[in-house]
Amino acid sequence: MAPFSQPPRATTQLPSKRSVMAEHTKEEWKVDDSTATIRIKDKSGFCITTLYVSGKQSPTSIAKLKANAHLIAAAPDQNTALKGLVDWFKRKGFDRELPEFREAEKALAKAEEGG
């Protein structure tokens, strides 16, 4: 048996890979784990995504779900901070071949392009 209930399939068209981060909800994201589902919502209450908790999950699995929810909620802030650091390093003329710099650029591309 699958550990999560399957959500209904979305009927709306998803944005293209190129516009993923450009289209994200700009407000701060928060975790709401007050029910049997864990939702990531913006300040207005708009639901960004829902993680489903089944009754057969262990406390450890539920703790991991909550940790993942907090990581998802932090993603926009982390993306903004990483962009600022990368831009600063570029302006200061740091070596763009440093592995850490390349990893940062790859992470930003993954968020912006969805892949």
Backbone as ProteinMPNN parsed JSONL, in Angstrom:
{"seq_chain_A": "MAPFSQPPRATTQLPSKRSVMAEHTKEEWKVDDSTATIRIKDKSGFCITTLYVSGKQSPTSIAKLKANAHLIAAAPDQNTALKGLVDWFKRKGFDRELPEFREAEKALAKAEEGG", "coords_chain_A": {"N_chain_A": [[0.84, -1.178, 0.0], [0.539, 2.21, -0.789], [2.306, 4.909, 0.843], [1.081, 7.409, 0.911], [-1.979, 9.127, 0.377], [-3.417, 9.522, -2.81], [-3.571, 12.596, -4.445], [-6.243, 14.33, -6.165], [-6.093, 14.533, -9.722], [-4.685, 17.358, -11.335], [-6.438, 19.699, -13.303], [-5.744, 21.935, -14.575], [-3.523, 23.689, -16.765], [-0.048, 23.399, -16.452], [2.628, 25.78, -15.808], [5.171, 26.62, -18.246], [8.479, 25.108, -18.306], [10.397, 27.124, -18.314], [9.223, 29.227, -16.962], [8.824, 28.625, -14.293], [9.889, 29.53, -11.621], [9.55, 32.234, -12.041], [6.858, 32.511, -11.945], [6.049, 31.814, -9.393], [4.267, 32.051, -6.243], [4.608, 35.088, -4.685], [4.446, 35.88, -2.018], [5.382, 35.237, 1.449], [5.89, 31.823, 2.343], [4.254, 29.448, 4.401], [4.052, 26.686, 6.726], [1.301, 24.61, 7.343], [0.288, 22.407, 9.534], [-1.945, 21.485, 10.834], [-3.938, 19.669, 10.375], [-4.834, 16.402, 8.997], [-3.433, 16.567, 6.742], [-0.547, 18.139, 5.356], [-0.033, 21.375, 4.619], [1.393, 23.834, 2.481], [1.232, 27.192, 2.566], [0.591, 30.532, 1.332], [0.737, 33.921, 2.699], [-1.849, 34.887, 2.36], [-3.359, 32.671, 2.568], [-3.571, 31.06, 0.389], [-3.161, 27.894, -0.988], [-0.134, 26.414, -1.646], [0.966, 23.845, -2.004], [0.092, 20.452, -1.095], [0.866, 17.989, 1.246], [0.167, 14.659, 1.789], [-0.887, 12.797, 4.579], [-1.039, 9.548, 5.702], [-2.864, 7.259, 7.789], [-1.255, 5.116, 8.372], [1.379, 5.776, 8.573], [4.532, 6.021, 10.17], [5.624, 7.745, 13.18], [8.179, 8.735, 12.628], [8.184, 8.902, 9.824], [6.192, 10.832, 9.464], [7.426, 12.986, 10.733], [9.524, 13.396, 8.929], [8.039, 14.162, 6.69], [7.026, 16.61, 7.644], [9.439, 17.991, 7.971], [10.257, 18.116, 5.29], [8.176, 19.695, 4.319], [8.737, 22.135, 5.59], [11.163, 22.711, 4.357], [10.312, 23.04, 1.705], [8.673, 25.295, 2.081], [10.612, 27.176, 2.693], [11.939, 27.534, 0.328], [11.489, 29.774, -1.61], [12.682, 31.957, -0.211], [15.282, 30.997, 0.138], [16.059, 30.804, -2.524], [16.048, 33.506, -3.33], [18.055, 34.517, -1.624], [20.292, 33.021, -2.479], [20.503, 33.877, -5.149], [21.224, 36.55, -4.681], [23.755, 36.209, -3.474], [25.191, 34.933, -5.567], [25.081, 36.926, -7.547], [26.535, 38.942, -6.206], [29.061, 37.694, -5.985], [29.697, 37.553, -8.705], [29.851, 40.303, -9.368], [32.076, 41.002, -7.828], [34.055, 39.671, -9.085], [34.811, 37.0, -8.608], [36.164, 33.69, -9.067], [34.473, 31.933, -11.413], [34.643, 29.303, -11.915], [34.868, 27.852, -9.65], [33.877, 24.999, -7.806], [31.735, 25.296, -5.961], [30.523, 27.652, -6.783], [29.637, 26.926, -9.335], [27.817, 24.926, -8.584], [25.944, 26.473, -7.197], [24.949, 28.048, -9.3], [23.834, 26.015, -10.856], [21.814, 25.108, -9.119], [20.165, 27.367, -9.019], [19.391, 27.47, -11.71], [17.964, 25.099, -11.859], [15.771, 25.697, -10.226], [14.684, 27.844, -11.641], [14.198, 26.859, -14.211], [13.022, 24.471, -13.821], [14.377, 22.081, -14.029]], "CA_chain_A": [[0.0, 0.0, 0.0], [1.311, 3.455, -0.884], [2.285, 5.639, 2.103], [0.315, 8.648, 0.819], [-3.172, 9.154, -0.452], [-3.148, 10.208, -4.064], [-4.444, 13.754, -4.646], [-6.89, 14.337, -7.473], [-5.266, 15.087, -10.797], [-4.956, 18.756, -11.678], [-7.004, 19.858, -14.64], [-5.232, 23.157, -15.169], [-2.246, 23.541, -17.443], [1.083, 23.873, -15.669], [3.462, 26.727, -16.545], [6.315, 26.023, -18.929], [9.668, 24.982, -17.46], [11.106, 28.392, -18.283], [8.575, 30.236, -16.134], [8.467, 28.053, -13.003], [10.135, 30.435, -10.504], [9.019, 33.554, -12.359], [5.428, 32.485, -11.687], [5.695, 31.351, -8.056], [3.598, 32.996, -5.351], [5.668, 35.945, -4.149], [4.326, 36.066, -0.572], [6.066, 34.263, 2.287], [5.202, 30.549, 2.454], [4.203, 28.904, 5.759], [3.574, 25.314, 6.86], [0.106, 24.404, 8.162], [0.178, 20.971, 9.793], [-2.99, 21.371, 11.856], [-4.889, 18.622, 10.002], [-4.202, 15.162, 8.534], [-2.588, 16.913, 5.605], [0.391, 19.228, 5.625], [-0.163, 22.322, 3.511], [2.264, 24.997, 2.418], [0.34, 28.281, 2.143], [1.131, 31.883, 1.408], [0.121, 34.718, 3.765], [-3.287, 35.075, 2.121], [-4.029, 31.388, 2.768], [-3.54, 30.289, -0.848], [-2.41, 26.65, -0.804], [0.903, 26.184, -2.65], [0.966, 22.398, -2.214], [-0.376, 19.66, 0.031], [1.478, 16.684, 1.478], [-0.868, 13.842, 2.403], [-0.453, 11.912, 5.651], [-1.965, 8.435, 5.896], [-2.882, 6.741, 9.144], [-0.301, 4.019, 8.536], [2.744, 6.286, 8.603], [5.168, 6.053, 11.484], [5.976, 9.1, 13.615], [9.398, 9.146, 11.923], [7.782, 9.305, 8.468], [5.463, 12.098, 9.575], [8.437, 14.011, 11.032], [10.22, 13.679, 7.661], [7.105, 14.946, 5.873], [7.009, 17.975, 8.168], [10.735, 18.603, 7.634], [10.204, 18.42, 3.86], [7.26, 20.823, 4.15], [9.452, 23.363, 5.978], [12.146, 22.965, 3.306], [9.558, 23.596, 0.574], [8.238, 26.646, 2.441], [11.78, 28.064, 2.711], [12.541, 27.592, -1.014], [11.572, 31.11, -2.222], [13.675, 32.775, 0.507], [16.614, 30.469, -0.184], [16.338, 31.163, -3.913], [16.385, 34.928, -3.346], [19.359, 34.682, -0.969], [21.341, 32.456, -3.341], [20.658, 34.801, -6.279], [21.984, 37.698, -4.195], [25.157, 35.805, -3.302], [25.795, 34.694, -6.886], [25.265, 38.245, -8.169], [27.627, 39.606, -5.497], [30.313, 37.053, -6.405], [29.964, 37.966, -10.088], [30.297, 41.697, -9.355], [33.395, 41.065, -7.198], [35.008, 39.016, -9.964], [35.27, 35.702, -8.118], [36.362, 32.627, -10.054], [33.209, 31.245, -11.682], [34.91, 27.877, -12.086], [34.848, 27.181, -8.351], [32.77, 24.027, -7.769], [30.607, 25.83, -5.194], [29.868, 28.646, -7.626], [28.917, 26.172, -10.375], [26.68, 24.272, -7.928], [24.952, 27.51, -6.928], [24.31, 28.392, -10.576], [23.0, 24.867, -11.244], [20.637, 25.113, -8.256], [19.29, 28.449, -9.49], [18.826, 27.053, -13.004], [16.966, 24.067, -11.574], [14.579, 26.377, -9.717], [14.109, 28.722, -12.673], [13.812, 26.122, -15.412], [12.344, 23.236, -13.441], [15.112, 20.866, -14.366]], "C_chain_A": [[0.886, 1.243, 0.0], [1.212, 4.227, 0.429], [1.441, 6.908, 2.078], [-0.954, 8.416, 0.02], [-2.821, 9.905, -1.716], [-4.102, 11.384, -4.209], [-5.134, 13.651, -5.995], [-5.979, 14.982, -8.506], [-5.682, 16.524, -11.103], [-5.501, 18.824, -13.093], [-6.508, 21.123, -15.31], [-3.878, 22.891, -15.794], [-1.139, 24.135, -16.585], [1.909, 24.859, -16.483], [4.62, 26.006, -17.215], [7.507, 25.973, -17.991], [10.377, 26.321, -17.304], [10.518, 29.38, -17.275], [8.277, 29.755, -14.716], [8.687, 29.035, -11.859], [9.591, 31.839, -10.785], [7.539, 33.643, -11.99], [5.075, 32.111, -10.255], [5.044, 32.45, -7.234], [4.653, 33.779, -4.595], [5.592, 36.129, -2.636], [5.092, 34.975, 0.172], [5.227, 32.989, 2.396], [5.31, 30.043, 3.878], [3.675, 27.479, 5.73], [2.364, 25.295, 7.78], [-0.048, 22.901, 8.35], [-0.88, 20.686, 10.863], [-4.024, 20.295, 11.538], [-4.127, 17.375, 9.568], [-3.386, 15.374, 7.265], [-1.646, 18.023, 6.05], [0.343, 20.132, 4.41], [0.879, 23.42, 3.626], [1.395, 26.096, 1.811], [1.091, 29.606, 2.144], [0.357, 32.651, 2.478], [-1.379, 34.883, 3.588], [-4.074, 33.786, 2.346], [-4.084, 30.534, 1.517], [-2.655, 29.066, -0.649], [-1.441, 26.446, -1.962], [0.942, 24.706, -3.015], [0.492, 21.709, -0.948], [0.379, 18.346, 0.072], [0.457, 15.863, 2.258], [-0.269, 12.871, 3.416], [-1.491, 10.805, 5.784], [-1.854, 7.936, 7.324], [-1.858, 5.664, 9.403], [1.149, 4.479, 8.577], [3.262, 6.331, 10.031], [5.424, 7.505, 11.891], [7.232, 9.634, 12.925], [9.061, 9.627, 10.517], [7.057, 10.646, 8.492], [6.429, 13.24, 9.881], [9.208, 14.386, 9.771], [9.333, 14.498, 6.732], [7.083, 16.395, 6.325], [8.314, 18.699, 7.851], [10.767, 18.979, 6.157], [9.292, 19.61, 3.596], [7.957, 22.134, 4.504], [10.522, 23.72, 4.945], [11.461, 23.581, 2.077], [9.162, 25.042, 0.869], [9.393, 27.642, 2.418], [12.356, 28.305, 1.312], [12.569, 28.995, -1.624], [12.608, 32.014, -1.554], [15.089, 32.314, 0.186], [17.014, 30.851, -1.603], [16.767, 32.625, -4.019], [17.771, 35.162, -2.747], [20.492, 34.17, -1.859], [21.576, 33.34, -4.567], [21.503, 36.002, -5.871], [23.453, 37.379, -4.027], [25.859, 35.61, -4.639], [26.051, 36.02, -7.59], [26.436, 38.995, -7.532], [28.976, 39.028, -5.918], [30.684, 37.445, -7.825], [30.5, 39.39, -10.116], [31.712, 41.829, -8.79], [34.464, 40.324, -8.003], [35.56, 37.695, -9.453], [35.327, 34.685, -9.248], [35.074, 31.836, -10.227], [33.406, 29.752, -11.911], [34.986, 27.134, -10.762], [33.665, 26.216, -8.314], [31.537, 24.558, -7.036], [29.813, 26.855, -6.006], [29.044, 27.947, -8.711], [27.688, 25.486, -9.79], [25.564, 25.276, -7.633], [24.213, 27.889, -8.215], [23.405, 27.25, -11.061], [21.718, 24.828, -10.409], [19.648, 26.192, -8.692], [18.63, 28.079, -10.809], [17.737, 26.0, -12.797], [15.667, 24.708, -11.086], [13.893, 27.195, -10.807], [13.55, 27.95, -13.862], [13.084, 24.817, -15.094], [13.11, 21.989, -13.786], [16.527, 21.086, -14.369]], "O_chain_A": [[1.879, 1.3, 0.725], [0.163, 4.214, 1.072], [1.114, 7.437, 3.14], [-0.983, 7.601, -0.902], [-2.008, 10.829, -1.688], [-5.316, 11.206, -4.109], [-4.649, 12.948, -6.882], [-5.191, 15.873, -8.186], [-6.867, 16.856, -11.125], [-5.065, 18.081, -13.973], [-6.808, 21.368, -16.479], [-3.169, 21.968, -15.39], [-1.275, 25.238, -16.056], [1.906, 24.798, -17.712], [5.005, 24.913, -16.8], [7.554, 26.701, -16.999], [10.91, 26.606, -16.232], [11.221, 30.266, -16.788], [7.537, 30.425, -13.996], [7.721, 29.355, -11.166], [9.212, 32.552, -9.855], [7.026, 34.736, -11.75], [3.891, 32.089, -9.918], [5.245, 33.636, -7.496], [5.505, 33.189, -3.932], [6.591, 36.504, -2.023], [5.411, 33.928, -0.392], [4.005, 33.056, 2.525], [6.358, 30.194, 4.506], [2.937, 27.103, 4.819], [2.385, 25.884, 8.861], [-0.468, 22.199, 7.43], [-0.734, 19.777, 11.68], [-4.904, 20.035, 12.358], [-2.912, 17.295, 9.75], [-2.727, 14.454, 6.781], [-1.924, 18.75, 7.004], [0.644, 19.702, 3.297], [1.205, 23.876, 4.721], [0.887, 25.96, 0.697], [2.083, 29.781, 2.852], [-0.564, 32.112, 3.092], [-2.105, 35.007, 4.574], [-5.305, 33.795, 2.321], [-4.583, 29.41, 1.557], [-1.519, 29.191, -0.191], [-1.856, 26.319, -3.114], [0.949, 24.353, -4.194], [0.489, 22.298, 0.132], [0.516, 17.667, -0.946], [-0.06, 16.322, 3.276], [0.732, 12.209, 3.141], [-2.678, 11.078, 5.958], [-0.846, 8.172, 7.991], [-1.612, 5.325, 10.561], [2.057, 3.648, 8.612], [2.528, 6.638, 10.97], [5.439, 8.394, 11.041], [7.343, 10.832, 12.666], [9.588, 10.643, 10.065], [7.288, 11.496, 7.632], [6.275, 14.341, 9.351], [9.515, 15.559, 9.56], [9.806, 15.417, 6.063], [7.116, 17.307, 5.499], [8.303, 19.88, 7.504], [11.255, 20.053, 5.807], [9.595, 20.446, 2.745], [7.793, 23.132, 3.803], [10.763, 24.898, 4.685], [11.975, 24.53, 1.485], [9.298, 25.914, 0.01], [9.182, 28.826, 2.154], [13.183, 29.2, 1.138], [13.62, 29.387, -2.131], [13.328, 32.747, -2.233], [15.986, 33.132, -0.015], [18.172, 31.184, -1.857], [17.731, 32.946, -4.714], [18.569, 35.919, -3.301], [21.532, 34.817, -1.976], [22.719, 33.533, -4.981], [22.389, 36.427, -6.613], [24.311, 38.183, -4.393], [26.986, 36.067, -4.826], [27.12, 36.22, -8.167], [27.235, 39.613, -8.235], [29.921, 39.772, -6.178], [31.861, 37.65, -8.122], [31.485, 39.67, -10.8], [32.471, 42.689, -9.237], [35.641, 40.346, -7.644], [36.666, 37.306, -9.826], [34.627, 34.809, -10.252], [34.631, 31.15, -9.306], [32.433, 29.018, -12.083], [35.15, 25.914, -10.747], [32.567, 26.57, -8.744], [30.41, 24.291, -7.454], [28.586, 26.913, -5.922], [27.902, 28.324, -8.975], [26.632, 25.463, -10.422], [24.384, 24.968, -7.799], [22.991, 28.032, -8.212], [22.334, 27.499, -11.614], [20.645, 24.542, -10.943], [18.441, 25.958, -8.729], [17.445, 28.343, -11.009], [16.714, 26.013, -13.481], [14.582, 24.297, -11.495], [12.665, 27.232, -10.883], [12.543, 28.348, -14.449], [12.588, 24.141, -15.996], [12.518, 20.91, -13.83], [17.295, 20.161, -14.634]]}, "name": "protein", "num_of_chains": 1, "seq": "MAPFSQPPRATTQLPSKRSVMAEHTKEEWKVDDSTATIRIKDKSGFCITTLYVSGKQSPTSIAKLKANAHLIAAAPDQNTALKGLVDWFKRKGFDRELPEFREAEKALAKAEEGG"}
